[in-house]
Amino acid sequence: MPKRMPRNLQVVCAGLILLGLLVWLTGFFMPALVPGKSINDLYALQPQLGSGNEAETRQAYYATEVAWRTSRNTWLDIGSGIAISSLTVLLFLRANRVQTRARFRRLKTVSKAGFLIWLNIGWATLLAALYWYHYYRAIRGDFPPFADSIGIPLMYGQAALFGCWLISNGLFLLALWPARLPALLFEKPKYNSWPAVLVDAVVFLPLMFTGLYTIMTIIDGDHLAIAAALLFFYLLLVLRAGYMRAINAR
């Protein structure tokens, strides 16, 4: 039974994909607004309230929107998030031909060149995710009619992404220098030495924040960002494995 664990994991991922699709379909067939109200009724409130203070107008609009909107978008976001994250993990398992528990333990990482290639693929995916996130929510009607153009958050988001993209390449080029890749993804130190403890301590915080970011993207239904977040989580594990192999080779 234990030898079939990774195969069962693939089945679990497939089941989660179906669960995510079911949740998404539940939201898809759910009305966006409470009975008797339409999106035109909601948008019509803007000129009716426009004669007052702008801040009060917006506050009244948002309060009405919260009262009128159903949980449709929440179902759509969580459902797609579960399905996409499960599909990403399933593709990873199948691509690495993980069939037995022993094979899962012997799973090898990418090389240093592969690490940098996948790092840049991850950032490119995040850039595409930025545009898709705002475009998808705009056509879904998530933004009020008086909201500023989505060009503003796209401009600042793009600038931040390019900056982090360049910085991360420089940092990881330095970080990869002492690492030995490829290595076993779950490489363990032969001895409980202080360098091994230091590596685990240093990698723990980025892993924790990346894991939290991944959970947030799943809940938010940030489609493309989910795959990128999972990829970055994997790359941090790869970096740890490279250091552990270097420590064991001493």
N, C-alpha and C positions, 0 to 999 in steps of 0.2 A: 504493500500500500504506500509506504513513504516514497518509493521510487517513481510513483506516478504523480507526485506533487506538482511539478511544472506543467504536465499535461492538464491536470485539473485546474491549474491556474489559468490556462488558456480558455478552458471551458467557463471559468468564472468571469473572465474578461468578456467573452462572447455573451454571457448572460447579462452582464452589466450594460453592454451595448444595447441589447434588447430592452432592458429596463429603462435606459435613457431615452430610447426611441418612444417607448410607451408614455413616459412622462412628457416628452415633447409633444406627442400627438394629443395628449390630454389638454395641454395648453393651446395647441393649434386650433382645436375645435371649441375652445372656450371663448365667449365674447370678450372683447377688450374693455367694454364699459358695462356698468350695471344695466339691467333691463330698463328700457324707456329712454336711454340716453345714447347719443351718438357722438362721434368725434367732432362733427360739425357743431353740435350743441356746446361742446367744451370750448372749441375755438371761438364760438360766438360770444363767449363771456369776455373776451379781450376788449372789443370796442365798447361793451356795456359798462365795463369797469374803468375804461380809459380816462374818464373825466376826472378821476380822483388822483391822489398822490401815486406816483409810479411804484414806489416800494409797497404801498398798500395794495395796489392793483395786482402786482406779481404775487404777493402773499395770498391774496384772495383766490387767484387762479390756481396756485399750487395746492391750496387747501381743498378746493373743489375737485381738482384732478385726483388727489389722494382718495377723496370720498367716492368718486365715480369709477375709478379704474378697478378692475378685478385683478386677480393674481395671475392672469394669463402670462404676462412677461416673465414672472418668476418661474413658472412651470417651463416655459420655453428655454430660459437661460440654464436652469439646473439640468433639465433633460438633455440639452445639447452638450452641456459640460461633462456630464457623466458618460455620454456616448463617445464623445471625441477623446476624452482622456483614456477610456477603456480601449478604444480602437488603437490609440497610440501605443499603449503598453502591449497589446496583443500583437501588433505589427513588429514591435521590438523583439518579442519572444520568438515569433516565427522567423524573423530575419536571421536571428542567431541560432536557429535550429535547436532550441531548448526543448528536449524531449524527456530527460530524466533529471532526477535530483542531483546526481553526480555531475551531469553536464552543466547544470545551473551553477554548481560550485566552481566548475572549471571555466566558466565564461570569461573570455579574454577581452581586454579593452582594445580600443583603437590605438594606432601609433601616434607619435607627436604630430606628424603632418595631418593625420586624420582628425586629431583633436582640434587643430586650428581650422581645418576645413569645416567641421561640424559647428565650431564656435561661430564662424561667420555665417553659416547657414541659419543658425539660431537667431542672430541679429537681423538678418534679412527677413526672416519670418516675422519677427517682432515689428519690423517696419511695415510689412504688409498688413499685419494684425492691427496696427494703429489706424490705417486707412479703412480697413474693413469694419472695425468696431464702430467708428463714427458713421460710416455710410449705412451700415445695416440698421443702426438705431435711428438714423434719420428717416429712412424709408419705412421703418416700423412705426414712426410717429411718437418716439420717446421724447423728443425735444419740443418745447412749447413754441408757438409761432413767433413769439417776440424774442426768442433766444438769439444770441449773437451767432454769426456764421461759424460753422464747424472748421473753417479755415484757420481760426485763431488757435484752438487746441491742437490742430494738426501741425501748425507751424512750430509751436513750442515743443510739442511732443517729438517732432522730427529732429529738431535741434538737440534735444536731450538724448535721443537715441543715437545720433551720429557721434555725439561727444562720448557717451558711454561705450559705444562700439570701438572707437579708436583707443580709448584708455584701457579697455579690457584686453585688446590685442597686445598692447605693450606689457601689461601686467602678467598676462598668461605666458607670453614669450619668456619673460624672466622666471616665472614660476615653473615652467616646464624644463628649464635648463638642468636642474639636478635630478629630475624625475627619470625613471627608467620605464619606458613604454615600448611595446604593449606589456601588460601585466594581467594577473587575475583580477577581475573587477572587485572581488571581495578578499583581496590579499590581506593576510594577517601577519603581524610581526612575529618573528621566531621567538623573540624575547621582549619582555615588557620594559623596554628601555625608554629613557626620557625623550629621545627624538621621536619615537613612535607616539608617545603620549602627546607631545607637542603638535605633531601633525594632526592627530585626531581633534585636539582642542582648537587648532586654527581653522580646520575645515568645518567644524561643527556649526559655527555661527552662519557662514554662507549657506550651508545645507539647510539649516533651520529656516532662514529667511526665504530661500528658494522654495522650500516645501510649503511655507505659509502663502507665498505668492501663487504657487500652483493651485492650492485650495481656493484662494480668492478668485482666480481666473475660472475655475470650474463652476463655482457658485454664480459668478457673474456671466457665465456663458460667453467668455471672450475666446471665440473659437480657435483662431490661429495662435493666440498667445498661450493656450493650454499646451500645445505641442512644443512650443519654444521653451516654456517653463520646465517641462519634463526633460527636454534635451539638456538644458543647463544643469538640472539636478544630476543627470547621468554624467555629464562632463566633470562635475565636482567629485563624484565618486571615482571617475577615471584618474583625476589628479591625485586623489588620496592613494589610490592603488599604485600609481607610479612612484610615489614617495616611499610607500611601504616596501615595494620591491627594491628600491635603492638602499633602504635601511637594511633589509635582509641580505643584500649582496655584500655588505661590508665585512 
